[in-house]
Amino acid sequence: MSTKAFIFIETSVGKTREIANTLKGVNGIQSADLVTGPYDVIVVIEAEDINAVGRLVEQRIHALSGVMRTVTCVAIGT
């Protein structure tokens, strides 16, 4: 069973579209959408487990220039 997580990303000015487009091509990322509100991009991740979610966020999202802050929300059983 895989783990699904929603990553809320705050970006620096002028980087939102570039970050979303970059993340759309990353393995494990199901979607990366521009949104209004307190965050700029919402990413949906499907990964093997919670540790894989953490690695993906740390290595692929936090590593991008212009990512200011993230909030990770892991989906629980529905």
DSSP file (Angstrom, degrees, kcal/mol; ACC not computed):
  #  RESIDUE AA STRUCTURE BP1 BP2  ACC     N-H-->O    O-->H-N    N-H-->O    O-->H-N    TCO  KAPPA ALPHA  PHI   PSI    X-CA   Y-CA   Z-CA
    1    1 A M              0   0    0      0, 0.0     2,-0.1     0, 0.0     0, 0.0   0.000 360.0 360.0 360.0 136.2    0.0    0.0    0.0
    2    2 A S        -     0   0    0     47,-0.0     2,-0.5    48,-0.0    46,-0.2  -0.456 360.0-120.8 -93.3 166.8    1.3    3.4   -0.9
    3    3 A T  E     -A   47   0A   0     44,-3.7    44,-2.8    -2,-0.1     2,-0.4  -0.918  20.6-155.6-109.2 131.1    1.3    6.7    1.1
    4    4 A K  E     +A   46   0A   0     -2,-0.5    71,-2.8    71,-0.3     2,-0.3  -0.879  16.5 176.5-106.6 137.3   -0.4    9.7   -0.3
    5    5 A A  E     -AB  45  74A   0     40,-2.1    40,-3.0    -2,-0.4     2,-0.5  -0.990  24.4-141.9-141.4 149.7    0.6   13.2    0.8
    6    6 A F  E     -AB  44  73A   0     67,-3.1    67,-3.0    -2,-0.3     2,-0.6  -0.950  16.7-159.9-109.6 126.9   -0.3   16.8   -0.1
    7    7 A I  E     -AB  43  72A   0     36,-3.0    36,-2.7    -2,-0.5     2,-0.6  -0.939   2.0-158.0-112.7 118.7    2.5   19.3   -0.1
    8    8 A F  E     -AB  42  71A   0     63,-3.1    63,-1.9    -2,-0.6     2,-0.5  -0.857  16.7-162.9 -96.8 122.5    1.6   23.0    0.3
    9    9 A I  E     -AB  41  70A   0     32,-3.1    31,-2.8    -2,-0.6    32,-1.8  -0.907  16.2-160.8-117.5 130.9    4.4   25.1   -1.1
   10   10 A E  E     - B   0  69A   0     59,-2.9    58,-2.8    -2,-0.5    59,-1.6  -0.937  22.8-167.4-103.4 127.8    5.1   28.8   -0.6
   11   11 A T  E     - B   0  67A   0     -2,-0.5    56,-0.2    56,-0.2     2,-0.1  -0.705  24.0-102.2-113.8 163.8    7.4   30.2   -3.3
   12   12 A S    >   -     0   0    0     54,-2.3     3,-1.9    -2,-0.2     4,-0.4  -0.471  61.0 -73.4 -77.0 159.1    9.4   33.4   -3.8
   13   13 A V  T 3  S+     0   0    0      1,-0.3    -1,-0.1     2,-0.1     0, 0.0  -0.253 118.4  13.3 -57.1 131.7    7.9   36.0   -6.1
   14   14 A G  T 3  S+     0   0    0     -3,-0.1    -1,-0.3     1,-0.0     4,-0.2   0.405 108.2  85.2  86.4  -2.1    8.2   35.0   -9.8
   15   15 A K    <>  +     0   0    0     -3,-1.9     4,-2.6    51,-0.1     5,-0.2   0.508  57.8  94.3-107.5  -7.1    9.1   31.4   -9.2
   16   16 A T  H  > S+     0   0    0     -4,-0.4     4,-2.4     1,-0.2     5,-0.2   0.921  88.4  40.9 -57.5 -54.2    5.7   29.8   -8.8
   17   17 A R  H  > S+     0   0    0      1,-0.2     4,-2.6     2,-0.2    -1,-0.2   0.902 115.3  51.9 -64.2 -41.9    5.1   28.6  -12.3
   18   18 A E  H  > S+     0   0    0     -4,-0.2     4,-2.1     2,-0.2    -1,-0.2   0.912 111.4  47.2 -60.8 -44.2    8.7   27.4  -12.8
   19   19 A I  H  X S+     0   0    0     -4,-2.6     4,-2.4     2,-0.2    -2,-0.2   0.934 112.8  48.5 -64.6 -46.9    8.5   25.3   -9.6
   20   20 A A  H  X S+     0   0    0     -4,-2.4     4,-1.5    -5,-0.2    -2,-0.2   0.923 112.6  48.4 -60.4 -44.7    5.2   23.8  -10.5
   21   21 A N  H  X S+     0   0    0     -4,-2.6     4,-0.5     1,-0.2    -1,-0.2   0.881 111.7  49.8 -65.0 -38.1    6.3   22.9  -14.0
   22   22 A T  H >< S+     0   0    0     -4,-2.1     3,-1.1    -5,-0.2    -1,-0.2   0.920 110.4  50.0 -64.2 -44.1    9.6   21.4  -12.7
   23   23 A L  H >< S+     0   0    0     -4,-2.4     3,-1.7     1,-0.3    -1,-0.2   0.774  95.5  71.0 -69.7 -26.3    7.7   19.3  -10.2
   24   24 A K  H 3< S+     0   0    0     -4,-1.5    -1,-0.3     1,-0.3    -2,-0.2   0.775  99.0  50.1 -60.9 -25.1    5.3   17.9  -12.7
   25   25 A G  T << S+     0   0    0     -3,-1.1     2,-0.4    -4,-0.5    -1,-0.3   0.385  85.7 109.8 -94.5   4.4    8.1   15.8  -14.2
   26   26 A V  S X  S-     0   0    0     -3,-1.7     3,-2.0    -4,-0.1     2,-0.1  -0.667  75.8-113.0 -87.9 131.2    9.3   14.3  -11.0
   27   27 A N  T 3  S+     0   0    0     -2,-0.4     3,-0.1     1,-0.3    -1,-0.1  -0.391 103.4  26.3 -60.2 130.0    8.7   10.6  -10.4
   28   28 A G  T 3  S+     0   0    0      1,-0.3    18,-2.4    -2,-0.1     2,-0.7   0.154  92.3 111.8 100.4 -17.2    6.3   10.1   -7.6
   29   29 A I  E <   -C   45   0A   0     -3,-2.0    -1,-0.3    16,-0.2    16,-0.2  -0.816  43.4-174.6 -93.1 119.7    4.5   13.4   -8.0
   30   30 A Q  E     -     0   0A   0     14,-2.8     2,-0.3    -2,-0.7    15,-0.2   0.843  66.9  -8.0 -81.7 -36.3    1.0   12.9   -9.2
   31   31 A S  E     -C   44   0A   0     13,-1.2    13,-2.2     2,-0.0     2,-0.3  -0.989  47.4-162.0-158.3 156.4    0.2   16.6   -9.7
   32   32 A A  E     -C   43   0A   0     -2,-0.3     2,-0.4    11,-0.2    11,-0.2  -0.890  24.3-178.1-143.6 108.6    1.5   20.1   -9.1
   33   33 A D  E     -C   42   0A   0      9,-2.7     9,-2.4    -2,-0.3     2,-0.3  -0.893  27.7-126.9-118.5 138.8   -1.1   22.8   -9.3
   34   34 A L  E     +C   41   0A   0     -2,-0.4     2,-0.3     7,-0.2     7,-0.2  -0.625  40.0 179.5 -74.1 137.4   -0.9   26.6   -9.0
   35   35 A V        -     0   0    0      5,-2.0     2,-0.2    -2,-0.3     0, 0.0  -0.913  26.8-120.4-137.9 163.6   -3.4   27.8   -6.4
   36   36 A T  S    S+     0   0    0     -2,-0.3     3,-0.3     2,-0.0     4,-0.0  -0.628  70.2  53.3 -96.7 164.1   -4.7   31.0   -4.7
   37   37 A G  S    S-     0   0    0     -2,-0.2    -2,-0.1     1,-0.2     0, 0.0  -0.757 111.5 -26.9 111.7-158.6   -4.5   31.6   -1.0
   38   38 A P  S    S+     0   0    0      0, 0.0     2,-0.3     0, 0.0    -1,-0.2   0.690 125.5  54.8 -71.2 -17.4   -1.6   31.4    1.5
   39   39 A Y        -     0   0    0     -3,-0.3   -29,-0.2     1,-0.1     3,-0.1  -0.779  65.1-154.3-113.8 161.5    0.3   28.8   -0.6
   40   40 A D  S    S+     0   0    0    -31,-2.8    -5,-2.0     1,-0.3     2,-0.4   0.746  77.2  24.4-104.7 -31.9    1.3   29.0   -4.2
   41   41 A V  E     -AC   9  34A   0    -32,-1.8   -32,-3.1    -7,-0.2     2,-0.5  -0.997  58.3-159.1-137.7 138.9    1.5   25.4   -5.3
   42   42 A I  E     -AC   8  33A   0     -9,-2.4    -9,-2.7    -2,-0.4     2,-0.4  -0.990  14.8-166.9-118.3 127.7   -0.1   22.2   -4.1
   43   43 A V  E     -AC   7  32A   0    -36,-2.7   -36,-3.0    -2,-0.5     2,-0.5  -0.902  10.5-150.6-113.7 139.1    1.6   18.9   -4.9
   44   44 A V  E     -AC   6  31A   0    -13,-2.2   -14,-2.8    -2,-0.4   -13,-1.2  -0.952  18.3-167.9-108.9 127.1    0.1   15.5   -4.6
   45   45 A I  E     -AC   5  29A   0    -40,-3.0   -40,-2.1    -2,-0.5     2,-0.5  -0.907  15.2-167.0-115.6 139.7    2.6   12.7   -3.9
   46   46 A E  E     +A    4   0A   0    -18,-2.4     2,-0.3    -2,-0.4   -42,-0.2  -0.991  27.1 162.0-120.3 119.7    2.2    8.9   -4.0
   47   47 A A  E     -A    3   0A   0    -44,-2.8   -44,-3.7    -2,-0.5     3,-0.1  -0.879  51.7-104.6-136.4 166.8    5.2    7.1   -2.4
   48   48 A E  S    S-     0   0    0     -2,-0.3     2,-0.3   -46,-0.2    -1,-0.1   0.865  94.3 -25.6 -58.9 -41.5    6.0    3.7   -1.0
   49   49 A D  S  > S-     0   0    0    -46,-0.1     4,-1.9   -47,-0.1     3,-0.3  -0.929  77.3 -77.8-161.6-179.5    5.9    4.9    2.6
   50   50 A I  H  > S+     0   0    0     -2,-0.3     4,-2.2     1,-0.2     5,-0.1   0.829 125.6  56.0 -62.8 -32.8    6.2    7.9    4.9
   51   51 A N  H  > S+     0   0    0      2,-0.2     4,-2.3     1,-0.2    -1,-0.2   0.895 106.2  50.2 -66.2 -39.0   10.0    7.8    4.7
   52   52 A A  H  > S+     0   0    0     -3,-0.3     4,-2.3     2,-0.2    -2,-0.2   0.866 108.4  53.4 -66.9 -35.9    9.9    7.9    0.9
   53   53 A V  H  X S+     0   0    0     -4,-1.9     4,-2.5     2,-0.2     5,-0.2   0.947 109.4  49.1 -60.5 -47.9    7.5   11.0    1.1
   54   54 A G  H  X S+     0   0    0     -4,-2.2     4,-2.7     1,-0.2     5,-0.2   0.900 111.0  49.0 -59.5 -43.1   10.1   12.7    3.4
   55   55 A R  H  X S+     0   0    0     -4,-2.3     4,-3.2     2,-0.2     5,-0.4   0.915 110.9  50.3 -63.5 -42.4   13.0   11.9    1.0
   56   56 A L  H  X>S+     0   0    0     -4,-2.3     4,-2.1     2,-0.2     5,-1.1   0.920 113.4  45.4 -62.6 -44.1   11.0   13.2   -2.0
   57   57 A V  I  X>S+     0   0    0     -4,-2.5     5,-3.0     3,-0.2     4,-0.8   0.942 119.0  41.8 -63.9 -47.4   10.1   16.5   -0.2
   58   58 A E  I  <5S+     0   0    0     -4,-2.7    -2,-0.2    -5,-0.2     5,-0.2   0.931 124.7  32.6 -67.2 -47.3   13.7   17.0    1.1
   59   59 A Q  I  <5S+     0   0    0     -4,-3.2    -3,-0.2    -5,-0.2    -2,-0.2   0.810 131.4  25.4 -86.2 -30.8   15.6   16.0   -2.0
   60   60 A R  I  <5S+     0   0    0     -4,-2.1    -3,-0.2    -5,-0.4    -2,-0.1   0.761 129.4  30.8-108.4 -29.7   13.3   17.1   -4.8
   61   61 A I  I ><<S+     0   0    0     -5,-1.1     3,-1.7    -4,-0.8    -3,-0.2   0.901 120.3  44.6 -96.4 -54.3   11.2   19.9   -3.5
   62   62 A H  T 3 <S+     0   0    0     -5,-3.0     5,-0.1     1,-0.3    -4,-0.1   0.765 106.9  64.3 -62.0 -23.6   13.3   21.7   -0.9
   63   63 A A  T 3  S+     0   0    0     -6,-0.3     2,-0.3    -5,-0.2    -1,-0.3   0.639  81.2 101.4 -75.1 -13.8   16.2   21.6   -3.2
   64   64 A L  S X  S-     0   0    0     -3,-1.7     3,-1.6     1,-0.1     2,-0.2  -0.537  80.4-116.1 -78.1 134.5   14.5   23.9   -5.8
   65   65 A S  T 3  S+     0   0    0     -2,-0.3     3,-0.1     1,-0.2    -1,-0.1  -0.497 101.1  31.4 -64.4 129.7   15.5   27.5   -5.9
   66   66 A G  T 3  S+     0   0    0      1,-0.3   -54,-2.3    -2,-0.2     2,-0.7   0.280  79.4 126.6 103.4  -9.8   12.5   29.6   -4.9
   67   67 A V  E <   +B   11   0A   0     -3,-1.6    -1,-0.3   -56,-0.2   -56,-0.2  -0.737  29.3 173.7 -80.5 116.4   10.9   27.2   -2.5
   68   68 A M  E     -     0   0A   0    -58,-2.8     2,-0.3    -2,-0.7   -57,-0.2   0.863  59.0 -11.8 -91.5 -41.9   10.4   29.2    0.7
   69   69 A R  E     -B   10   0A   0    -59,-1.6   -59,-2.9     2,-0.0    -1,-0.3  -0.989  56.3-158.7-160.3 149.4    8.4   26.9    2.9
   70   70 A T  E     -B    9   0A   0     -2,-0.3     2,-0.4   -61,-0.2   -61,-0.2  -0.960   5.7-160.0-132.8 154.4    6.4   23.7    2.7
   71   71 A V  E     -B    8   0A   0    -63,-1.9   -63,-3.1    -2,-0.3     2,-0.5  -0.997  15.1-154.6-129.0 127.9    3.7   22.0    4.8
   72   72 A T  E     -B    7   0A   0     -2,-0.4     2,-0.5   -65,-0.2   -65,-0.2  -0.905   9.6-173.9-108.5 126.5    3.2   18.3    4.3
   73   73 A C  E     -B    6   0A   0    -67,-3.0   -67,-3.1    -2,-0.5     2,-0.4  -0.969  13.4-150.7-119.9 115.3   -0.1   16.7    5.0
   74   74 A V  E     -B    5   0A   0     -2,-0.5   -69,-0.3   -69,-0.2     2,-0.1  -0.716  19.5-122.4 -87.9 130.7   -0.2   12.9    4.9
   75   75 A A        -     0   0    0    -71,-2.8   -71,-0.3    -2,-0.4     2,-0.3  -0.454  25.1-153.4 -70.2 141.1   -3.6   11.3    3.9
   76   76 A I        -     0   0    0      1,-0.2    -1,-0.0    -2,-0.1   -73,-0.0  -0.728  41.3 -57.4-110.6 166.0   -5.1    8.9    6.4
   77   77 A G              0   0    0     -2,-0.3    -1,-0.2     1,-0.1     0, 0.0   0.035 360.0 360.0 -45.0 141.3   -7.4    6.0    5.6
   78   78 A T              0   0    0     -3,-0.1    -1,-0.1     0, 0.0    -2,-0.0   0.364 360.0 360.0-117.4 360.0  -10.7    6.9    3.8
